[in-house]
Amino acid sequence: MVVDFENIFVFDLRQSNWQELILKLSTLEMLPEQATLIKEKNIFGWSLIKYISFWLDYLAHPNYGKTVPGVRELESVGLMAHILDARIRDLDLED
């Protein structure tokens, strides 16, 4: 996964053509609560990393009860099976 202020790009590093994009998500749509900060460029890179970590954590633990954007898109490429019940530390270690 590569993230910038506009997009989240997802790649499958297990494939021989790993550099081929399998999914592109809008960062603003995936992080709606931080959209204003992102649009106004009032956010630092390390903060964006934290927000992405929180987003992944909410995806991994649906029992938090929070509606999380991106579930359908990630399911469509088979990633939700790897994300569910994972810990962020585990997700960071999967290369």
Steps between C-alpha positions, in 0.01 A plus 500: 500500500625845406318801642511866410267788579279421200506123453565164661661262252488127572740250342539124539867443577456123468433529127777500241352822364490654850534854364159469333235685697213281624297772675495879523300670776444868572676601820234765563222241471679248722579763766190724491553630854841638399395617150507870587851475644619304198340736247652804668839325529491556876624151576850358525608170350534327838143606586376353174677176586324494840159562339562222248598270789176587682303434178664158462436424866129582464490278189668217691257520791144549375373445855607860577161584352630776278398513135827492309533607137680271258372164619327410172796611291748302710271195493488522120875433478508245785676714760237500772573135575858604589396810693221361721607443860858601421697733717663804341839363602420183304384700200823701506707180496323342203708581193 
